[in-house]
Protein backbone atom coordinates (compact mmCIF):
# COMPACT_ATOMS: atom_id res chain seq x y z
CA UNK A 1 0.00 0.00 0.00
CA UNK A 2 2.85 2.38 0.81
CA UNK A 3 4.24 1.99 -2.69
CA UNK A 4 0.84 2.74 -4.22
CA UNK A 5 0.37 5.88 -2.11
CA UNK A 6 3.90 7.05 -2.92
CA UNK A 7 3.13 7.09 -6.68
CA UNK A 8 0.44 9.75 -6.30
CA UNK A 9 1.05 13.46 -6.95
CA UNK A 10 3.90 12.88 -9.39
CA UNK A 11 5.77 10.81 -6.85
CA UNK A 12 5.24 13.16 -3.90
CA UNK A 13 2.78 10.68 -2.41
CA UNK A 14 -0.51 11.00 -0.60
CA UNK A 15 -1.82 9.90 2.79
CA UNK A 16 -4.70 7.45 3.17
CA UNK A 17 -7.29 10.13 3.90
CA UNK A 18 -6.29 12.05 0.79
CA UNK A 19 -6.37 8.86 -1.24
CA UNK A 20 -9.88 8.07 0.02
CA UNK A 21 -11.02 11.60 -0.84
CA UNK A 22 -9.64 11.22 -4.37
CA UNK A 23 -10.62 7.62 -5.06
CA UNK A 24 -13.71 6.79 -3.03
CA UNK A 25 -17.35 7.74 -3.19
CA UNK A 26 -20.30 7.83 -0.81
CA UNK A 27 -21.88 4.64 -2.10
CA UNK A 28 -18.66 2.77 -1.30
CA UNK A 29 -18.47 4.46 2.09
CA UNK A 30 -21.95 3.20 2.96
CA UNK A 31 -21.06 -0.28 1.77
CA UNK A 32 -17.86 -0.31 3.80
CA UNK A 33 -19.79 0.80 6.86
CA UNK A 34 -21.48 -2.62 6.88
CA UNK A 35 -18.06 -4.29 6.94
CA UNK A 36 -16.38 -1.93 9.38
CA UNK A 37 -19.31 -1.66 11.80
CA UNK A 38 -21.30 -4.84 11.17
CA UNK A 39 -24.71 -5.52 12.62
CA UNK A 40 -25.12 -8.49 14.90
CA UNK A 41 -28.23 -10.10 16.34
CA UNK A 42 -28.92 -12.68 19.01
CA UNK A 43 -31.01 -15.66 17.95
CA UNK A 44 -31.73 -18.55 20.33
CA UNK A 45 -28.58 -17.89 22.34
CA UNK A 46 -26.37 -17.45 19.28
CA UNK A 47 -24.74 -14.17 18.29
CA UNK A 48 -24.63 -13.95 14.52
CA UNK A 49 -24.32 -11.45 11.70
CA UNK A 50 -27.55 -9.69 10.83
CA UNK A 51 -29.30 -11.59 8.06
CA UNK A 52 -28.67 -15.07 9.45
CA UNK A 53 -31.96 -16.90 10.00
CA UNK A 54 -33.21 -19.43 12.53
CA UNK A 55 -33.54 -21.91 9.66
CA UNK A 56 -29.84 -21.54 8.87
CA UNK A 57 -28.98 -22.12 12.52
CA UNK A 58 -31.19 -25.22 12.64
CA UNK A 59 -29.59 -26.51 9.45
CA UNK A 60 -26.10 -26.29 10.92
CA UNK A 61 -27.24 -27.76 14.22
CA UNK A 62 -28.68 -30.72 12.29
CA UNK A 63 -25.18 -31.57 11.04
CA UNK A 64 -24.13 -32.29 14.62
CA UNK A 65 -21.94 -29.20 14.82
CA UNK A 66 -21.35 -27.73 18.27
CA UNK A 67 -22.70 -24.28 19.16
CA UNK A 68 -19.17 -22.88 18.79
CA UNK A 69 -18.84 -24.45 15.34
CA UNK A 70 -22.24 -23.14 14.26
CA UNK A 71 -21.39 -19.59 15.33
CA UNK A 72 -17.91 -19.77 13.80
CA UNK A 73 -19.08 -20.96 10.39
CA UNK A 74 -22.06 -18.61 10.14
CA UNK A 75 -19.97 -15.62 11.23
CA UNK A 76 -16.91 -16.22 9.07
CA UNK A 77 -15.80 -13.67 6.50
CA UNK A 78 -13.30 -14.43 3.74
CA UNK A 79 -11.37 -11.18 3.43
CA UNK A 80 -10.38 -11.82 -0.19
CA UNK A 81 -14.09 -11.88 -1.10
CA UNK A 82 -14.57 -8.23 -0.17
CA UNK A 83 -13.34 -7.31 -3.66
CA UNK A 84 -13.70 -10.42 -5.81
CA UNK A 85 -13.04 -8.42 -8.97
CA UNK A 86 -9.70 -7.10 -7.68
CA UNK A 87 -7.99 -10.25 -6.41
CA UNK A 88 -5.03 -9.56 -8.71
CA UNK A 89 -4.32 -6.47 -6.59
CA UNK A 90 -4.47 -8.39 -3.33
CA UNK A 91 -1.29 -8.76 -1.31
CA UNK A 92 -0.47 -10.44 1.96
CA UNK A 93 0.42 -7.17 3.71
CA UNK A 94 -2.91 -5.57 2.75
CA UNK A 95 -4.86 -8.61 3.85
CA UNK A 96 -3.09 -8.92 7.20
CA UNK A 97 -3.50 -5.21 7.95
CA UNK A 98 -7.18 -5.31 6.99
CA UNK A 99 -7.74 -8.50 8.97
CA UNK A 100 -6.13 -7.12 12.12
CA UNK A 101 -8.20 -3.95 11.84
CA UNK A 102 -11.42 -5.92 11.36
CA UNK A 103 -10.54 -8.16 14.31
CA UNK A 104 -10.21 -5.08 16.54
CA UNK A 105 -13.45 -3.63 15.19
CA UNK A 106 -15.35 -6.87 15.78
CA UNK A 107 -13.94 -7.13 19.31
CA UNK A 108 -15.03 -3.57 20.12
CA UNK A 109 -18.47 -3.89 18.52
CA UNK A 110 -19.28 -7.25 20.07
CA UNK A 111 -18.12 -6.14 23.54
CA UNK A 112 -20.22 -2.97 23.23
CA UNK A 113 -23.33 -4.67 21.88
CA UNK A 114 -23.14 -7.87 23.96
CA UNK A 115 -21.27 -7.05 27.18
CA UNK A 116 -22.91 -10.08 28.85
CA UNK A 117 -21.52 -12.50 26.23
CA UNK A 118 -17.76 -12.16 25.65
CA UNK A 119 -16.69 -13.41 22.25
CA UNK A 120 -13.55 -14.95 20.80
CA UNK A 121 -12.55 -13.24 17.56
CA UNK A 122 -10.20 -15.26 15.38
CA UNK A 123 -8.24 -14.10 12.37
CA UNK A 124 -6.83 -16.94 10.30
CA UNK A 125 -3.93 -15.87 8.11
CA UNK A 126 -2.34 -18.54 5.90
CA UNK A 127 1.38 -19.13 6.19
CA UNK A 128 3.57 -16.84 4.11
CA UNK A 129 3.08 -17.68 0.45
CA UNK A 130 -0.17 -19.54 1.21
CA UNK A 131 -3.52 -19.08 -0.52
CA UNK A 132 -4.82 -15.61 0.37
CA UNK A 133 -8.37 -16.86 -0.21
CA UNK A 134 -7.96 -18.77 3.06
CA UNK A 135 -7.58 -15.57 5.12
CA UNK A 136 -10.74 -15.27 7.18
CA UNK A 137 -12.18 -13.67 10.25
CA UNK A 138 -14.74 -15.33 12.48
CA UNK A 139 -16.06 -15.24 16.01
CA UNK A 140 -18.01 -17.22 18.57
CA UNK A 141 -19.09 -16.70 22.15
CA UNK A 142 -16.48 -17.69 24.73
CA UNK A 143 -19.11 -19.68 26.62
CA UNK A 144 -19.45 -21.95 23.57
CA UNK A 145 -15.70 -22.64 23.35
CA UNK A 146 -16.03 -25.86 25.35
CA UNK A 147 -18.98 -27.13 23.27
C-alpha positions as a Python dict, from the first residue, in 0.01 Angstrom:
ca = {
    (1, 'X'): (0, 0, 0),
    (2, 'X'): (285, 238, 81),
    (3, 'X'): (424, 199, -269),
    (4, 'X'): (84, 274, -422),
    (5, 'X'): (37, 588, -211),
    (6, 'X'): (390, 705, -292),
    (7, 'X'): (313, 709, -668),
    (8, 'X'): (44, 975, -630),
    (9, 'X'): (105, 1346, -695),
    (10, 'X'): (390, 1288, -939),
    (11, 'X'): (577, 1081, -685),
    (12, 'X'): (524, 1316, -390),
    (13, 'X'): (278, 1068, -241),
    (14, 'X'): (-51, 1100, -60),
    (15, 'X'): (-182, 990, 279),
    (16, 'X'): (-470, 745, 317),
    (17, 'X'): (-729, 1013, 390),
    (18, 'X'): (-629, 1205, 79),
    (19, 'X'): (-637, 886, -124),
    (20, 'X'): (-988, 807, 2),
    (21, 'X'): (-1102, 1160, -84),
    (22, 'X'): (-964, 1122, -437),
    (23, 'X'): (-1062, 762, -506),
    (24, 'X'): (-1371, 679, -303),
    (25, 'X'): (-1735, 774, -319),
    (26, 'X'): (-2030, 783, -81),
    (27, 'X'): (-2188, 464, -210),
    (28, 'X'): (-1866, 277, -130),
    (29, 'X'): (-1847, 446, 209),
    (30, 'X'): (-2195, 320, 296),
    (31, 'X'): (-2106, -28, 177),
    (32, 'X'): (-1786, -31, 380),
    (33, 'X'): (-1979, 80, 686),
    (34, 'X'): (-2148, -262, 688),
    (35, 'X'): (-1806, -429, 694),
    (36, 'X'): (-1638, -193, 938),
    (37, 'X'): (-1931, -166, 1180),
    (38, 'X'): (-2130, -484, 1117),
    (39, 'X'): (-2471, -552, 1262),
    (40, 'X'): (-2512, -849, 1490),
    (41, 'X'): (-2823, -1010, 1634),
    (42, 'X'): (-2892, -1268, 1901),
    (43, 'X'): (-3101, -1566, 1795),
    (44, 'X'): (-3173, -1855, 2033),
    (45, 'X'): (-2858, -1789, 2234),
    (46, 'X'): (-2637, -1745, 1928),
    (47, 'X'): (-2474, -1417, 1829),
    (48, 'X'): (-2463, -1395, 1452),
    (49, 'X'): (-2432, -1145, 1170),
    (50, 'X'): (-2755, -969, 1083),
    (51, 'X'): (-2930, -1159, 806),
    (52, 'X'): (-2867, -1507, 945),
    (53, 'X'): (-3196, -1690, 1000),
    (54, 'X'): (-3321, -1943, 1253),
    (55, 'X'): (-3354, -2191, 966),
    (56, 'X'): (-2984, -2154, 887),
    (57, 'X'): (-2898, -2212, 1252),
    (58, 'X'): (-3119, -2522, 1264),
    (59, 'X'): (-2959, -2651, 945),
    (60, 'X'): (-2610, -2629, 1092),
    (61, 'X'): (-2724, -2776, 1422),
    (62, 'X'): (-2868, -3072, 1229),
    (63, 'X'): (-2518, -3157, 1104),
    (64, 'X'): (-2413, -3229, 1462),
    (65, 'X'): (-2194, -2920, 1482),
    (66, 'X'): (-2135, -2773, 1827),
    (67, 'X'): (-2270, -2428, 1916),
    (68, 'X'): (-1917, -2288, 1879),
    (69, 'X'): (-1884, -2445, 1534),
    (70, 'X'): (-2224, -2314, 1426),
    (71, 'X'): (-2139, -1959, 1533),
    (72, 'X'): (-1791, -1977, 1380),
    (73, 'X'): (-1908, -2096, 1039),
    (74, 'X'): (-2206, -1861, 1014),
    (75, 'X'): (-1997, -1562, 1123),
    (76, 'X'): (-1691, -1622, 907),
    (77, 'X'): (-1580, -1367, 650),
    (78, 'X'): (-1330, -1443, 374),
    (79, 'X'): (-1137, -1118, 343),
    (80, 'X'): (-1038, -1182, -19),
    (81, 'X'): (-1409, -1188, -110),
    (82, 'X'): (-1457, -823, -17),
    (83, 'X'): (-1334, -731, -366),
    (84, 'X'): (-1370, -1042, -581),
    (85, 'X'): (-1304, -842, -897),
    (86, 'X'): (-970, -710, -768),
    (87, 'X'): (-799, -1025, -641),
    (88, 'X'): (-503, -956, -871),
    (89, 'X'): (-432, -647, -659),
    (90, 'X'): (-447, -839, -333),
    (91, 'X'): (-129, -876, -131),
    (92, 'X'): (-47, -1044, 196),
    (93, 'X'): (42, -717, 371),
    (94, 'X'): (-291, -557, 275),
    (95, 'X'): (-486, -861, 385),
    (96, 'X'): (-309, -892, 720),
    (97, 'X'): (-350, -521, 795),
    (98, 'X'): (-718, -531, 699),
    (99, 'X'): (-774, -850, 897),
    (100, 'X'): (-613, -712, 1212),
    (101, 'X'): (-820, -395, 1184),
    (102, 'X'): (-1142, -592, 1136),
    (103, 'X'): (-1054, -816, 1431),
    (104, 'X'): (-1021, -508, 1654),
    (105, 'X'): (-1345, -363, 1519),
    (106, 'X'): (-1535, -687, 1578),
    (107, 'X'): (-1394, -713, 1931),
    (108, 'X'): (-1503, -357, 2012),
    (109, 'X'): (-1847, -389, 1852),
    (110, 'X'): (-1928, -725, 2007),
    (111, 'X'): (-1812, -614, 2354),
    (112, 'X'): (-2022, -297, 2323),
    (113, 'X'): (-2333, -467, 2188),
    (114, 'X'): (-2314, -787, 2396),
    (115, 'X'): (-2127, -705, 2718),
    (116, 'X'): (-2291, -1008, 2885),
    (117, 'X'): (-2152, -1250, 2623),
    (118, 'X'): (-1776, -1216, 2565),
    (119, 'X'): (-1669, -1341, 2225),
    (120, 'X'): (-1355, -1495, 2080),
    (121, 'X'): (-1255, -1324, 1756),
    (122, 'X'): (-1020, -1526, 1538),
    (123, 'X'): (-824, -1410, 1237),
    (124, 'X'): (-683, -1694, 1030),
    (125, 'X'): (-393, -1587, 811),
    (126, 'X'): (-234, -1854, 590),
    (127, 'X'): (138, -1913, 619),
    (128, 'X'): (357, -1684, 411),
    (129, 'X'): (308, -1768, 45),
    (130, 'X'): (-17, -1954, 121),
    (131, 'X'): (-352, -1908, -52),
    (132, 'X'): (-482, -1561, 37),
    (133, 'X'): (-837, -1686, -21),
    (134, 'X'): (-796, -1877, 306),
    (135, 'X'): (-758, -1557, 512),
    (136, 'X'): (-1074, -1527, 718),
    (137, 'X'): (-1218, -1367, 1025),
    (138, 'X'): (-1474, -1533, 1248),
    (139, 'X'): (-1606, -1524, 1601),
    (140, 'X'): (-1801, -1722, 1857),
    (141, 'X'): (-1909, -1670, 2215),
    (142, 'X'): (-1648, -1769, 2473),
    (143, 'X'): (-1911, -1968, 2662),
    (144, 'X'): (-1945, -2195, 2357),
    (145, 'X'): (-1570, -2264, 2335),
    (146, 'X'): (-1603, -2586, 2535),
    (147, 'X'): (-1898, -2713, 2327),
}
